[in-house]
Each structure stands twice: as C-alpha cells, then as structure tokens.
C-alpha cells in the first residue's frame, strides 16, 4: 500500500517499525523498501570498529583468563590449607591436589603467553589477567622445591591454548569485513 512520500517521512520510529512489521507479514517487500528508504539517518561517531572490537575482545578474553587464574589459585590455597595437619591418605590427596593445581596453573600461564606471542603482545601488559600474580606463585612454588619442579599439564595447556585461539577467532569473525574499509583519520578534535 503506497502512501505519499511526505506521509512516509512523517512517520515516527514506532509507526515506521509497526508499518514495516505489517508489510513483512503481507510479504510486501516494495513497501518494506519504501519504509526503509524514507527513514531518516542519525549521524553518529564511533571508534573504528575494527580497532575497538579487537580491543574489547582482547580485554574480555584477558578478564576470562584472569578468572581462570583466580579459580586455580583458590584451588591451590584450599589444597595448601588441607595439607596442614593432614596425615596418611588425606595428606597424600592434598599434596596431589597441590601438584595438580600448580601444573594446571603453569599450563594456563604457558597457553596465555603463547597466545599473546601470536598476537605480538607482551602478556605482562595485559590488564585483568592476574598473570603476574600467577607467575609469582609459580616462582614461589618452584623455589620451595627446586629439585622437584612441577611441569605444566600438557593436556590442560593444549585445551587452554585452543580455547584462547578459538575465542579470539570467533570474536573477530564478523570484524574481518570491516578491516577492508579504510577508516578516515580524524584530527585530535574529532574533525
């Protein structure tokens, strides 16, 4: 149902929305096109999506890595608490938990370092990761038993590295086409 162009231009956003839904329900694609073509534009200013989405994605991934580290550190300190005063099988289990947690933490840190090296980023500069704190704990543990250093858990390392890579790839898939668009360079005042 074609209306005059002035009627289309005067529609409120809500009216245009409802009219478009109605046109879709009638399969009136010409009407949908007219409603969209006569819709006004709002000028907006945003950071270059290819840059900003990368930054946001990296920050989110870094925060996630930080939560993984905190989870392992909580497990480590719980195991350390359990080993105090424990005897026999209970003590063996607590020591096994400590070794397992340190191996997992080392695997997590190693995977994070490898992932960051692929992006040419210094992992020490990533905020929200608890990376430095984890490295300090690992150094402390290695110093306590210098002849019995715990190796990173290879399976956990592979899983975490795959997780970081896959998460990064998925987060950036829809940004790839934006990379093809040249972003105009703006002066510091935004003009």
C-alpha positions in Angstrom: 0.0 0.0 0.0 1.8 3.1 -1.3 1.4 6.3 0.6 2.6 9.8 -0.4 6.3 10.4 0.3 5.5 13.1 2.8 3.5 10.6 4.9 6.4 8.2 4.9 8.8 10.9 6.0 6.5 12.0 8.9 6.2 8.5 10.4 7.6 8.2 14.0 10.0 5.5 14.7 7.3 3.4 16.4 4.9 3.9 13.5 7.6 3.0 10.9 8.5 -0.1 12.9 4.9 -1.3 13.1 4.3 -0.5 9.4 7.4 -2.5 8.5 6.3 -5.5 10.5 2.8 -5.3 8.8 4.5 -5.0 5.4 6.7 -8.1 6.1 3.6 -10.0 7.3 2.0 -9.3 3.9 5.2 -10.1 2.1 5.1 -6.6 0.6 8.8 -6.1 0.1 8.3 -3.0 -2.0 6.6 -1.4 1.0 9.4 -2.5 3.3 11.9 -0.9 0.9 9.9 2.3 0.8 9.7 2.5 4.6 13.4 1.9 4.9 14.4 4.2 2.1 12.4 7.1 3.5 13.7 6.6 7.1 15.9 9.4 8.2 19.6 8.9 9.3 21.1 9.9 12.5 24.8 10.9 12.3 26.9 9.1 14.9 30.5 9.0 15.8 32.1 5.7 16.8 35.6 4.4 17.2 36.8 2.4 14.2 35.0 -0.9 14.7 38.0 -3.0 13.5 40.1 -1.4 16.3 37.6 -1.1 19.0 36.2 -4.6 18.7 39.7 -6.0 18.8 40.4 -4.1 21.9 37.2 -5.0 23.6 37.6 -8.7 22.6 41.1 -8.8 24.0 40.1 -7.2 27.2 37.2 -9.7 27.6 39.5 -12.6 26.9 42.1 -11.2 29.4 39.4 -11.0 32.1 38.3 -14.5 31.3 41.9 -15.7 31.7 42.1 -13.8 34.9 39.1 -15.7 36.2 40.7 -19.0 35.2 43.8 -18.0 37.2 41.8 -17.0 40.2 40.0 -20.3 40.1 43.3 -22.2 40.1 44.8 -20.1 42.8 41.7 -20.6 45.0 42.1 -24.4 44.5 45.8 -24.1 45.3 45.2 -22.3 48.6 42.4 -24.7 49.5 44.8 -27.7 48.9 47.5 -25.9 51.0 45.0 -25.5 53.8 44.0 -29.1 53.6 47.6 -30.4 53.8 48.2 -28.7 57.1 47.8 -31.3 59.9 46.6 -34.0 57.5 48.0 -37.4 57.7 48.1 -40.6 55.6 45.8 -40.7 52.6 44.3 -37.3 53.3 47.7 -35.7 53.2 48.6 -37.6 50.0 45.4 -36.3 48.4 46.1 -32.7 49.5 49.6 -32.9 48.1 48.3 -34.4 44.9 45.8 -31.5 44.6 48.6 -29.0 45.1 50.7 -30.6 42.4 47.7 -30.8 40.0 46.7 -27.2 40.6 50.3 -25.9 40.1 50.5 -28.0 36.9 47.2 -26.5 35.7 48.2 -23.0 36.6 51.5 -23.4 34.7 49.7 -24.7 31.7 47.3 -21.8 31.8 50.1 -19.3 32.0 52.1 -21.0 29.2 49.0 -21.0 27.0 48.4 -17.3 27.7 52.0 -16.5 26.9 51.8 -18.4 23.6 48.5 -16.9 22.6 49.9 -13.4 23.3 53.1 -14.1 21.4 50.9 -15.0 18.3 49.3 -11.5 18.7 52.7 -9.9 19.3 51.5 -8.7 22.7 53.6 -8.7 25.9 51.4 -10.7 28.4 52.8 -8.6 31.3 50.9 -5.6 29.8 47.5 -7.2 29.7 45.2 -5.9 32.4 42.7 -8.1 34.3 44.6 -11.3 33.9 46.2 -12.0 37.2 49.1 -13.1 35.1 51.9 -11.5 37.2 50.3 -12.9 40.4 50.2 -16.4 39.0 53.8 -16.1 37.8 54.8 -15.1 41.4 53.0 -18.0 42.9 54.7 -20.4 40.4 58.1 -18.9 41.1 57.5 -19.3 44.9 56.4 -22.9 44.4 59.4 -23.7 42.2 61.8 -22.1 44.7 60.3 -24.2 47.6 61.2 -27.4 45.7 64.0 -26.5 43.3 64.8 -30.2 42.7 61.2 -31.3 42.2 59.8 -28.7 39.7 56.2 -29.3 38.7 55.7 -29.4 34.9 52.7 -27.8 33.2 49.9 -30.2 32.4 50.2 -30.8 28.7 46.5 -31.6 28.1 45.3 -28.5 30.0 47.9 -26.4 28.1 46.6 -27.6 24.7 42.9 -27.1 25.8 43.6 -23.6 27.1 45.6 -22.5 24.0 42.8 -23.9 21.8 40.3 -22.0 23.9 42.1 -18.7 23.6 42.7 -19.1 19.8 39.1 -20.2 19.1 37.6 -17.5 21.3 39.7 -14.8 19.5 38.8 -16.2 16.1 35.1 -16.3 16.9 35.1 -12.8 18.4 36.7 -11.3 15.3 35.0 -13.2 12.5 32.4 -10.5 11.8 35.1 -7.8 12.0 37.1 -9.1 9.1 35.0 -7.3 6.5 35.3 -4.1 8.4 39.1 -4.3 8.1 38.6 -3.9 4.3 37.1 -0.4 4.9 39.6 2.4 5.3 38.8 4.4 8.4 39.2 8.1 7.9 41.9 9.6 10.1 40.5 12.3 12.3 42.3 15.2 14.0 42.5 15.2 17.7 39.5 17.5 17.9 37.4 14.8 16.1 37.1 16.6 12.8 
